[in-house]
Amino acid sequence: MRGRPPGRAKPEPRVRVPVPSDEPEEQAVTSRQNRPRDRAGRGIPEATVARLPVYLRALTALQERAVATVSSEELAAAAGVNSAKLRKDLSHLGSYGTRGVGYEVEYLVYQISRELGLTQDWVVAIIGVGNLGRALAGYGGFASRGFRVAGLLDADESIVGQEISGMTVEHIDRLEDIIADHGVSIAVIATPAGAAQGVCDRVVAAGVTSVLNFAPVVLSVPEGVDVRKVDLSIELQILAFHEQRKAGGPDGLAPLQEGDAPPGTTQYVETVEA
């Protein structure tokens, strides 16, 4: 047998790396063989992460209708994005495959669920059991998506002890105990604004590093703690802005004239030299 000539290194094997296409016909069937082995080293942009739950919701609806595969155009339309952006987002998950067939719905549901951490259960505590807190406690979508509400807490003595959605409302004094006993991973803050920061400080000190904040206030948290803010009044104000512009035509409102300022305020006019 002839040996390898001295001084010549063994050639590296050639690896074909699939590349997502921005062309409409580049629809892929998701392949288990293409699943990346090292997820820890793969960064996913925050904008993509924010869209993954939207894709998952659309895919879940398809799954419930027993749809086996879906094209990028169909899935993008259901999610409200363009197909090129969807394909780029899914490429971060390693979803490549053959052209002209479509994505495998069942496996893509699994892939996105795994990436979002929904293949395991997350324990949630809701702090503040007013009208909003009660509604959140009764929301059935938490359990179906892997979130288990393990504690309801409030400072109001008239609410403490009540049974809500099968759980007993505990006093806020037991916050740290509830977090430790149930292994709470996510705290939902639905308190009045004045109490929210103090509650947030306590849950962070107890080891919780993810907070969903419904209180109308910006929370200050240390590095390593993630806060998502939901403010329904802000969303309504944004809609009011667009409604006002639609009612006023393309030019919107007329500029403020002298004397238009509200009573008790001073109108400032800034002169900018050309």
PADRENLO-690947 format. One line per 8 residues: number of its first residue (from 1); their letters; for each residue x, y, z of N, C-alpha, C. Coordinates in steps of 0.1 Angstrom, whole numbers. Each point is the difference from the previous one (the first is absolute). Example, Ala and Ser with C-alpha at 12.3 -4.5 7.8 and 13.67 -1.06 7.14 Angstrom:
1 = AS = 132 -57 78 -9 12 0 9 12 0  -4 11 -7 9 11 0 -8 11 8
***
This chain:
1 = MRGRPPGR = 9 -12 0 -9 12 0 9 12 0  -3 10 -9 8 12 -1 -4 9 12  11 5 6 -3 10 11 -1 14 -5  -5 9 9 -1 14 -3 13 6 -2  2 8 -11 14 6 -2 3 9 12  13 0 4 4 8 12 -2 14 -2  -4 7 11 -2 15 -1 -13 4 -4  -9 -9 -3 -14 4 -5 -10 -3 11
9 = AKPEPRVR = -7 10 5 -10 -2 11 -12 -6 -6  -7 -7 9 -13 -6 -4 -10 10 -3  -6 0 -11 -10 11 -4 -12 0 9  -4 12 3 -12 2 9 -13 -5 -8  -9 -7 6 -12 -3 -7 -9 12 -3  -6 0 -12 -8 11 -4 -14 -1 6  -4 10 6 -14 0 6 -9 10 -7  -11 -5 -4 -10 8 -7 -9 7 10
17 = VPVPSDEP = 0 13 1 -8 7 10 -12 6 -7  -12 -4 4 -12 6 -6 -2 14 2  -4 8 -10 -1 14 1 -15 4 -3  -6 7 9 -14 4 -2 -1 10 -12  -10 -2 -8 -2 9 -11 -11 10 2  1 12 -6 -10 10 1 -10 -1 -11  2 -10 -9 -9 -1 -11 -13 -8 4  -12 4 -5 -12 -7 5 0 -15 -2
25 = EEQAVTSR = 7 -5 -11 -1 -14 -2 9 -8 10  8 7 7 9 -7 9 -7 -4 13  -10 -8 -1 -7 -4 12 6 -14 4  1 -2 13 8 -11 5 -9 -9 9  3 -13 -1 -7 -9 10 10 -2 11  -4 3 12 9 -1 12 5 -14 1  13 -1 2 6 -13 1 7 -2 14  -3 -12 6 6 -2 13 16 -1 -1
33 = QNRPRDRA = 4 -5 -12 15 -1 -2 7 14 0  -8 11 -3 6 13 0 0 7 14  -5 -7 10 -1 6 13 14 3 5  3 12 5 13 3 4 3 -8 13  13 -4 2 4 -7 11 3 9 12  6 12 -3 4 9 10 -8 12 0  -11 1 9 -9 11 0 6 11 8  9 -3 10 5 10 9 9 10 -8
41 = GRGIPEAT = 6 -4 -11 9 9 -7 -7 8 -11  -13 -2 -2 -7 6 -10 -8 12 5  3 12 -4 -7 12 5 -13 2 -9  -11 4 6 -12 3 -7 -4 14 3  -2 9 -10 -3 14 3 -13 1 8  0 11 8 -12 2 8 -12 2 -8  1 7 -12 -12 2 -8 -5 -14 -5  9 -9 -3 -5 -13 -4 -7 -7 12
49 = VARLPVYL = 6 1 12 -6 -7 12 -14 6 2  -2 13 -2 -13 6 2 -10 -5 -10  4 -5 -12 -9 -5 -10 -3 -15 1  9 -7 7 -2 -15 1 -13 -3 6  -5 6 11 -13 -3 5 -12 2 -9  2 10 -9 -10 2 -10 -1 -11 -10  12 -5 -5 1 -11 -9 -6 -12 7  3 -2 13 -5 -12 7 -15 0 1
57 = RALTALQE = -6 12 2 -14 1 1 -7 -4 -14  6 5 -10 -5 -3 -14 1 -15 -3  12 -6 4 2 -14 -3 -9 -9 9  -3 4 12 -9 -7 9 -14 -1 -6  -4 11 -6 -13 1 -7 0 -10 -12  11 0 -7 1 -10 -11 0 -14 4  7 -2 11 0 -14 6 -13 -5 4  -8 9 6 -14 -3 5 -9 -4 -12
65 = RAVATVSS = 4 6 -12 -8 -4 -12 6 -11 -8  10 -7 6 6 -12 -5 7 3 -13  6 12 -1 8 4 -12 14 -5 2  5 -8 -9 13 -7 1 12 9 -3  -1 8 -11 11 8 -5 -6 14 -3  9 10 0 -5 14 -3 12 7 -7  -4 8 -10 11 7 -8 4 12 8  11 6 -3 4 12 7 -9 12 -2
73 = EELAAAAG = -6 0 -13 -10 11 -2 -12 -1 8  -5 -12 1 -12 -3 8 2 3 15  11 -4 5 3 2 14 3 15 3  7 6 -9 3 15 1 -13 8 1  -9 -4 -9 -13 7 -1 -8 -1 13  1 -13 6 -8 -2 12 7 7 12  13 3 -1 7 6 11 1 15 -2  -4 5 -12 1 15 -2 14 5 -3
81 = VNSAKLRK = 8 -8 -6 14 4 -4 2 -4 -15  11 5 -6 3 -4 -14 7 -13 1  0 -8 -11 5 -13 0 15 0 1  7 10 -6 15 0 1 4 2 15  -7 8 7 3 2 14 -2 -13 8  -11 -7 -3 -3 -12 7 10 -11 -3  5 -1 -12 10 -10 -3 13 3 7  3 13 0 12 4 7 -1 -3 15
89 = DLSHLGSY = -11 3 6 -2 -3 14 1 -15 3  -6 -8 -8 0 -15 2 14 -6 -3  8 7 -8 13 -5 -3 8 0 13  -3 9 9 8 0 13 -3 -12 8  -11 -7 -3 -3 -13 7 6 -12 -7  6 2 -12 5 -11 -8 -11 -6 -8  -10 7 -4 -11 -6 -8 3 2 -14  8 -9 -6 2 -1 -14 -5 -13 -6
97 = GTRGVGYE = -2 -1 -13 -4 -12 -5 -1 1 -15  -9 -8 -6 -2 -1 -15 -9 11 -5  2 3 -12 -7 11 -6 -14 -5 -5  -10 9 1 -13 -2 -6 -10 -8 7  3 -3 13 -10 -9 8 -6 8 11  8 6 8 -6 8 12 6 -5 13  -3 7 10 5 -4 14 -9 -10 6  5 -10 7 -7 -10 7 -6 6 12
105 = VEYLVYQI = -13 1 1 -6 8 11 3 -6 14  -2 -13 1 2 -6 13 14 2 6  10 -3 -9 13 2 5 4 14 2  -5 9 -8 3 14 2 -6 6 13  -12 -6 3 -6 4 14 10 -5 11  5 -12 -2 9 -5 10 13 8 1  5 4 -12 13 7 -1 -1 14 7  -11 7 -3 -2 13 6 -3 -1 15
113 = SRELGLTQ = -8 -10 3 -3 -2 15 13 -2 8  8 -9 -6 13 -3 7 9 13 1  0 8 -11 9 12 1 -6 10 10  -13 1 1 -6 9 10 0 -6 14  4 -12 2 0 -6 13 -13 -6 4  -9 -2 -9 -13 -5 3 -2 -15 1  11 -7 -2 0 -14 2 2 -5 14  1 10 9 0 -2 14 -10 9 7
121 = DWVVAIIG = -4 -3 12 -9 8 8 7 12 7  -6 11 0 5 12 7 -10 4 11  4 2 12 -8 3 11 -2 15 2  -12 4 1 -3 15 0 -7 3 13  3 12 5 -7 6 11 -6 13 -4  -13 3 3 -7 12 -3 -1 8 13  6 12 -1 -1 9 12 -9 12 -3  -11 1 7 -10 10 -2 -12 -7 -6
129 = VGNLGRAL = -10 -2 8 -12 -8 -4 -12 9 -1  1 12 -7 -11 8 -2 -7 -6 -13  -7 9 -7 -8 -5 -12 10 -6 -10  11 7 -3 9 -5 -9 7 -13 4  4 -1 13 6 -12 5 -9 -12 0  -13 3 3 -10 -11 -1 -2 -5 -14  0 9 -9 -1 -4 -14 12 -9 -5  12 5 5 12 -8 -4 0 -14 7
137 = AGYGGFAS = -5 0 12 0 -13 7 -10 -10 -7  -10 5 -6 -10 -9 -7 3 -2 -14  11 5 -5 3 -1 -15 5 -14 -3  -7 -8 -8 3 -14 -3 12 -1 -9  4 10 -7 11 -1 -9 14 -2 7  1 3 13 13 -2 7 3 -15 0  -9 -8 5 3 -14 2 3 -7 -13  -8 4 -11 2 -7 -13 13 4 -6
145 = RGFRVAGL = 7 10 4 13 4 -5 11 -3 10  -2 -7 10 11 -4 9 2 9 12  -9 9 3 1 8 11 -10 -4 11  5 -3 12 -8 -5 11 0 11 11  -12 5 2 -2 11 10 0 -8 14  10 3 8 1 -7 13 -4 9 12  -1 13 -2 -3 9 11 -7 12 -4  -10 4 8 -6 13 -1 2 8 13
153 = LDADESIV = 5 12 -1 3 7 13 -6 14 -1  -4 6 11 -5 13 1 2 5 14  0 14 2 1 6 13 -13 3 6  -11 0 -8 -13 3 5 -6 -11 9  -2 3 12 -5 -11 9 -14 -5 -4  -8 8 -7 -13 -5 -4 1 -9 -12  11 -1 -7 2 -9 -11 8 -12 4  9 1 10 8 -11 5 -10 -11 5
161 = GQEISGMT = 3 -12 -4 -9 -12 4 -11 -3 -9  -2 8 -10 -11 -3 -10 5 -11 -9  -9 -8 -6 3 -10 -10 -2 6 -13  10 0 -9 -1 6 -13 7 -10 -10  -8 -5 -9 4 -10 -10 7 -12 7  -6 -5 11 6 -11 6 11 2 9  5 12 2 11 4 9 -4 9 11  6 -1 12 -2 9 11 9 12 -1
169 = VEHIDRLE = -5 12 1 8 12 0 8 1 13  13 1 -1 9 1 11 3 14 3  4 3 13 4 14 3 14 2 -6  2 13 -3 13 4 -7 12 -3 10  -3 -1 13 11 -3 9 6 -14 -3  -7 -8 -7 5 -14 -2 6 -1 -14  3 12 -6 6 0 -14 12 -9 -1  10 3 9 13 -8 -1 -2 -15 2
177 = DIIADHGV = -9 -3 9 -3 -14 3 -6 -7 -13  -10 7 -6 -6 -6 -12 10 -2 -11  9 10 -2 10 -1 -10 9 -12 2  4 -2 13 9 -11 3 -7 -13 0  -12 -1 5 -7 -13 1 -3 -6 -13  -4 9 -10 -5 -4 -13 10 1 -11  12 6 3 10 2 -10 -5 9 -11  -5 12 4 -6 9 -10 11 6 -9
185 = SIAVIATP = -2 -1 -13 9 6 -9 -4 13 -6  -13 3 0 -5 13 -6 -10 6 9  2 13 3 -9 7 8 -8 10 -8  -13 -1 1 -9 9 -7 -5 11 10  4 12 -2 -4 11 9 -12 8 -6  -11 -1 7 -12 7 -4 -5 8 12  9 7 7 -3 8 11 -2 15 -4  -5 9 8 0 14 -3 14 5 -2
193 = AGAAQGVC = 2 11 -7 13 5 -3 9 2 12  -6 5 11 8 4 11 6 -12 7  -5 -12 -1 5 -12 6 9 -8 -9  0 2 -12 7 -9 -10 15 -1 2  7 11 2 14 0 2 4 -8 12  -7 2 11 3 -8 12 -2 -15 -1  -11 -3 -7 -2 -14 -3 10 -6 -9  4 8 -10 11 -5 -9 13 -2 7
201 = DRVVAAGV = 3 9 9 13 -1 7 0 -13 9  -12 -4 5 -1 -12 8 1 -12 -8  -7 -1 -11 1 -12 -8 14 -2 -6  7 11 -4 13 -1 -5 10 -5 11  -2 5 12 8 -4 12 -2 -15 3  -12 -5 -3 -4 -14 3 5 -9 -11  6 6 -11 6 -9 -10 -7 0 -13  -11 7 -2 -7 0 -12 7 10 -10
209 = TSVLNFAP = 2 -5 -12 7 8 -10 -8 4 -12  -13 -3 0 -9 3 -11 -13 6 6  -3 12 -5 -12 8 6 -8 4 -12  -13 -2 1 -10 5 -9 -8 11 8  2 12 -5 -5 12 8 -13 6 -7  -11 0 7 -12 6 -5 -2 13 7  8 4 10 -2 12 7 4 12 -9  -7 11 1 4 12 -9 12 7 6
217 = VVLSVPEG = 11 -6 0 13 6 5 11 -8 -6  12 7 -2 12 -6 -4 7 -5 12  4 -13 -1 6 -7 11 16 1 -2  7 2 11 14 0 0 5 -14 5  8 -7 -8 4 -13 4 15 -1 -2  7 -9 7 15 -2 -3 2 -7 -12  13 0 -5 4 -7 -12 -3 -15 2  -5 -6 -10 -3 -15 0 -15 -3 3
225 = VDVRKVDL = -8 11 3 -14 -2 2 -7 5 -12  -9 -8 -6 -8 4 -12 -14 5 5  -4 12 -6 -13 5 3 -7 3 -13  -12 -6 -1 -9 4 -11 -12 8 5  -2 11 -6 -11 9 5 -12 0 -9  -12 -2 6 -12 0 -8 -9 12 6  -2 10 -8 -8 12 4 -11 2 -10  -12 -4 4 -11 0 -9 -4 15 -3
233 = SIELQILA = 2 9 9 -4 14 -2 9 6 -11  13 -4 -1 9 5 -10 -4 -5 -14  -4 -13 0 -5 -6 -13 -12 8 -5  -10 3 9 -12 8 -3 4 14 -5  10 6 6 4 13 -4 6 0 -14  7 -11 -3 6 -1 -13 -11 -1 -11  -10 -8 4 -11 -2 -9 -8 13 -2  -1 8 11 -7 13 -1 7 9 -9
241 = FHEQRKAG = 14 0 1 8 8 -9 -3 -3 -15  -1 -13 -3 -3 -4 -14 -14 4 -4  -9 -2 9 -14 3 -3 -2 15 -3  7 8 8 0 15 -2 6 4 -13  11 -7 -4 6 3 -13 -9 -4 -12  -7 -11 2 -9 -5 -11 -12 10 -1  -5 5 11 -11 9 0 3 13 -6  13 4 3 4 13 -5 6 1 -14
249 = GPDGLAPL = 1 -12 -6 6 0 -14 15 -2 1  7 0 -12 14 -3 0 9 10 7  -5 13 1 8 10 7 -2 0 15  -10 -8 5 -2 0 14 -6 13 6  5 3 11 -5 12 7 7 13 -6  -8 11 1 6 13 -4 10 4 11  11 8 -3 9 4 10 -7 9 10  6 -1 12 -5 9 11 2 14 -3
257 = QEGDAPPG = -11 8 2 1 14 -2 1 7 14  4 13 -1 2 8 13 -14 0 8  1 -4 12 -11 0 9 -7 -14 1  6 -10 -8 -6 -13 0 5 -8 12  10 4 8 5 -8 11 -11 -1 11  0 -11 7 -10 -2 11 2 11 10  -11 3 7 0 10 11 11 -4 11  7 10 4 10 -3 11 13 -4 -5
265 = TTQYVETV = 2 -1 -14 13 -4 -5 6 11 -8  12 -1 -3 7 11 -8 5 -6 -13  -3 7 -11 3 -5 -13 14 5 -3  10 -9 -3 13 4 -4 2 -1 -15  6 10 -6 2 0 -14 15 1 -2  6 -10 -7 14 -1 -2 3 5 -14  9 9 -1 4 6 -13 14 -7 -4  0 -6 -12 12 -6 -5 5 7 -11
273 = EA = 12 5 0 6 8 -11 4 -10 -11  -3 4 -12 4 -8 -11 15 -1 -2
***
